[in-house]
């Protein structure tokens, strides 16, 4: 009588293997007060760009060099009719908050990025950047030549 090999041979037992997944640590929750501050500062900065708010109103949060940078941007980007859109903020370990605001100009959408650092009990904006494209600058040059 013929028997099947499956009936004759012992079935191998699977050897258990342990798989350890290295998951990234969870991101820290963003402090709601810091997030609100970032939103307010970036919205106010866009108002400064559009000459709808004096830059000195941000002097408590922005240092003199960043205020000067914002005023220099106002001279160029102010003619592009800036409007603020969505503002996103993410807090990182060590008292750092990074935020970005989508800024709609007459020439397109740009990002206004900022970095905030906690200094004692206060948040201070330590970096601010808005990149204008060559198209933005060309539009400004064209507008300036048509003005009296």
C-alpha positions in Angstrom: 0.0 0.0 0.0 1.3 3.4 -1.0 1.4 6.1 1.5 1.7 9.8 0.9 4.9 11.5 1.9 3.0 14.0 4.0 1.8 11.2 6.2 5.2 9.6 6.6 7.5 12.7 7.1 7.2 14.7 10.2 5.8 18.2 9.7 8.4 20.8 10.4 7.5 23.2 13.2 8.1 26.8 12.2 10.7 28.5 14.2 9.4 31.7 15.8 11.1 34.8 14.6 11.0 38.0 16.5 10.6 41.1 14.4 11.3 44.4 16.1 10.2 47.5 14.3 12.0 50.6 15.0 9.4 53.3 15.1 10.2 57.0 15.1 9.4 58.6 18.4 6.1 60.5 18.3 6.3 64.2 17.6 5.7 66.3 20.6 2.4 68.1 20.8 2.6 71.7 19.7 1.9 74.0 22.5 -1.4 75.7 21.7 -0.3 79.1 22.9 2.9 78.9 20.8 0.9 77.9 17.8 -1.5 80.8 18.2 1.5 83.2 18.7 3.1 81.9 15.4 -0.2 82.4 13.6 -0.6 85.9 14.9 2.9 86.9 14.2 2.9 85.6 10.6 -0.5 87.2 9.9 0.8 90.5 11.3 4.0 90.2 9.2 1.9 89.8 6.1 0.0 92.9 7.1 3.3 94.7 7.4 4.3 93.5 4.0 1.1 95.0 2.6 1.7 98.3 4.5 -1.5 97.7 6.5 0.3 97.6 9.8 3.4 99.4 11.1 6.4 97.1 11.6 7.2 98.4 15.1 4.1 96.5 16.4 6.1 93.3 16.0 9.2 94.6 17.9 8.4 92.6 21.0 8.7 89.3 19.0 11.1 90.2 16.2 14.6 91.5 16.7 15.9 94.7 15.0 17.5 92.7 12.2 14.3 90.9 11.4 12.2 94.1 11.5 14.6 95.7 9.0 14.3 92.6 6.8 10.5 92.8 7.0 10.6 96.5 6.1 12.9 95.8 3.2 10.4 93.2 1.9 7.6 95.7 2.3 9.3 98.0 -0.2 9.1 95.2 -2.8 6.4 92.7 -1.9 4.0 95.4 -0.7 3.2 96.2 -4.4 2.3 92.6 -5.0 -0.8 92.8 -2.7 0.0 90.1 -0.1 -2.8 88.2 1.5 -2.2 85.5 4.2 -3.7 82.1 3.8 -3.2 79.0 5.9 -0.7 79.0 8.7 0.9 75.8 10.0 3.1 75.4 13.0 5.1 72.5 14.4 7.0 72.4 17.7 10.3 70.6 18.0 12.2 69.4 21.1 14.3 72.0 22.8 11.9 74.9 22.7 11.8 75.4 18.9 8.7 76.1 16.9 8.7 76.4 13.1 5.8 77.9 11.2 4.9 78.6 7.6 2.2 80.9 6.2 0.9 80.6 2.6 1.0 84.1 1.2 -0.9 84.9 -1.9 0.6 87.6 -4.0 -0.7 89.1 -7.3 1.9 86.9 -9.0 1.2 83.6 -7.2 1.5 81.8 -3.9 4.7 82.0 -1.8 5.7 80.7 1.6 6.6 82.9 4.6 8.7 80.7 6.9 9.5 81.5 10.5 11.4 80.0 13.4 10.6 80.7 17.0 12.7 79.9 20.0 11.6 79.8 23.6 13.8 82.2 25.6 12.8 81.9 29.2 9.1 82.1 29.4 8.7 84.0 26.0 8.8 83.0 22.4 11.1 85.0 20.1 11.1 84.9 16.3 14.7 84.2 15.3 14.3 83.7 11.6 11.9 84.9 9.0 12.1 84.3 5.2 9.9 85.1 2.2 11.4 84.1 -1.2 10.3 86.2 -4.2 10.8 84.8 -7.6 12.3 86.5 -10.6 8.8 86.8 -12.0 7.8 88.7 -8.9 10.7 91.1 -9.3 10.0 91.5 -13.1 6.4 92.4 -12.3 7.7 95.0 -9.8 10.1 96.4 -12.4 7.3 96.7 -14.9 5.0 98.4 -12.5 7.6 100.9 -11.4 8.3 101.9 -15.0 4.7 102.7 -15.5 4.3 104.9 -12.4 4.7 108.6 -12.7 
